[in-house]
Amino acid sequence: MVLLERLSLKQALDKVEKFIQFVTTAKIMYINHIDMTYISCGHCSAGIANGSCKTHGTNFGQYRLRYNLAIHLEQGDDRIVATGFDNVGTILFGMDVSALLKLKDVDLNAFNKAFTDVVQKNYELQLSYKLVRNEEIENNEVKCTIISIDK
């Protein structure tokens, strides 16, 4: 296991050149509950786009619904929106995305409570920052992904 450097959100942002992984503690302020899923290949976690998986092509088997959460993090005055996938959503909500969506259909109050129960709390996070070229604005932007989370 590789030990990662403990950095603040700001310190990591100042250090990122192409890619950096680090650990930090931050508060989850909000999780977008509207567009919170994607459809993946049945053999891997790659998304299905235009009827094809980038790894398995059209032989993607039984597709799966997975978490794709936009998680708003705060640390003092610093804020960033991070992406959390299946491992993060399952830890936060204690259920897979299909169960959470079913809960939304049968008990909207319980679904909303699942979200309010996990916000406004600090979490130990392993994050990655990746510098990505945005051609539309002719600038670089930082993509933040939550690799792992401890409640």
C-alpha positions in Angstrom: 0.0 0.0 0.0 1.4 3.4 -1.0 1.2 6.1 1.7 -0.2 9.2 0.3 0.7 12.7 1.4 -1.8 14.5 3.6 -2.7 17.8 1.9 -5.4 20.4 2.1 -7.6 20.9 -1.0 -5.7 24.2 -1.7 -2.2 22.6 -1.2 -3.0 19.8 -3.6 -4.4 22.3 -6.1 -1.1 24.3 -6.0 0.9 21.1 -6.5 -1.0 19.4 -9.3 0.9 19.4 -12.6 -0.9 16.5 -14.4 -2.1 14.2 -11.7 -1.9 13.9 -7.9 -3.4 11.6 -5.3 -3.6 12.7 -1.7 -5.5 12.2 1.5 -7.5 14.9 3.3 -10.4 15.6 5.6 -13.3 17.6 4.1 -17.0 18.3 4.7 -19.6 17.1 2.3 -21.9 20.1 1.8 -24.2 18.8 -0.9 -24.7 15.8 -3.2 -26.5 16.2 -6.5 -29.4 13.7 -6.5 -30.7 14.5 -10.0 -28.1 13.1 -12.4 -26.5 10.6 -10.1 -26.1 7.5 -12.3 -24.6 6.2 -15.4 -24.9 2.9 -17.4 -21.8 0.8 -17.4 -20.6 -2.2 -19.2 -21.5 -5.5 -17.6 -17.8 -6.6 -17.7 -16.1 -3.4 -16.4 -17.0 0.0 -15.0 -16.6 1.9 -18.3 -19.7 3.8 -19.4 -21.7 2.8 -22.4 -21.7 5.5 -25.0 -23.4 5.2 -28.4 -24.1 1.5 -27.7 -20.5 0.6 -27.1 -18.0 0.2 -24.2 -14.5 1.6 -24.9 -13.0 -1.7 -23.6 -15.4 -4.4 -24.7 -17.1 -2.7 -27.7 -20.6 -3.8 -28.4 -20.0 -7.0 -26.4 -20.8 -5.3 -23.1 -23.0 -8.0 -21.7 -25.7 -7.1 -19.1 -25.3 -3.4 -18.5 -25.2 -2.1 -14.9 -26.5 1.1 -13.3 -23.7 2.8 -11.2 -23.3 5.8 -9.0 -21.9 9.0 -10.6 -22.2 11.5 -7.8 -21.3 15.2 -7.9 -20.2 15.8 -4.3 -19.6 19.3 -3.1 -16.7 19.4 -0.7 -15.7 22.2 1.7 -12.6 22.7 3.7 -12.5 26.1 5.4 -12.8 28.7 2.6 -11.9 26.2 -0.1 -14.5 24.3 -2.1 -14.4 21.8 -4.9 -16.9 19.5 -6.7 -15.7 15.9 -6.7 -17.0 12.9 -8.5 -17.8 9.8 -6.5 -18.5 6.5 -8.2 -20.0 3.1 -6.9 -17.6 2.5 -4.1 -18.2 6.0 -2.6 -22.0 6.0 -3.1 -22.3 2.5 -1.5 -20.3 3.5 1.5 -22.2 6.8 1.9 -25.7 5.5 1.5 -25.2 1.9 2.6 -26.8 0.5 -0.5 -26.2 0.2 -4.2 -27.7 2.7 -6.6 -30.5 0.5 -7.7 -31.7 0.2 -4.1 -31.4 3.9 -3.6 -33.5 4.6 -6.7 -36.1 2.0 -5.6 -36.3 3.8 -2.3 -37.0 7.1 -4.2 -40.0 5.4 -5.9 -41.5 3.9 -2.7 -40.6 6.4 0.0 -39.4 9.8 -1.2 -38.9 11.0 2.4 -36.6 8.1 3.2 -34.7 8.9 -0.1 -34.3 12.5 0.9 -33.2 11.5 4.4 -30.5 9.3 2.9 -28.9 12.4 1.5 -29.4 14.7 4.5 -27.9 12.0 6.7 -24.5 12.2 4.9 -24.1 15.9 4.4 -22.7 18.5 6.7 -20.2 16.0 8.0 -16.5 15.6 7.8 -15.0 12.6 6.0 -11.5 11.2 5.6 -11.0 11.1 1.8 -8.5 9.9 -0.7 -8.8 12.2 -3.7 -7.2 12.6 -7.1 -6.8 15.8 -9.0 -6.2 15.5 -12.8 -5.4 18.5 -14.9 -7.5 18.4 -18.1 -7.3 20.7 -21.1 -10.6 22.5 -21.8 -10.5 23.5 -25.4 -13.8 25.5 -25.2 -12.2 28.0 -22.8 -8.6 27.3 -24.0 -7.5 26.7 -20.4 -6.8 23.8 -18.1 -9.3 22.6 -15.5 -8.9 20.3 -12.5 -11.1 17.2 -12.3 -11.4 15.9 -8.8 -12.4 12.2 -8.0 -13.0 10.6 -4.7 -10.9 7.4 -4.7 -12.1 6.2 -1.3 -14.0 7.6 1.7 -14.2 6.7 5.4 -17.3 7.7 7.4 
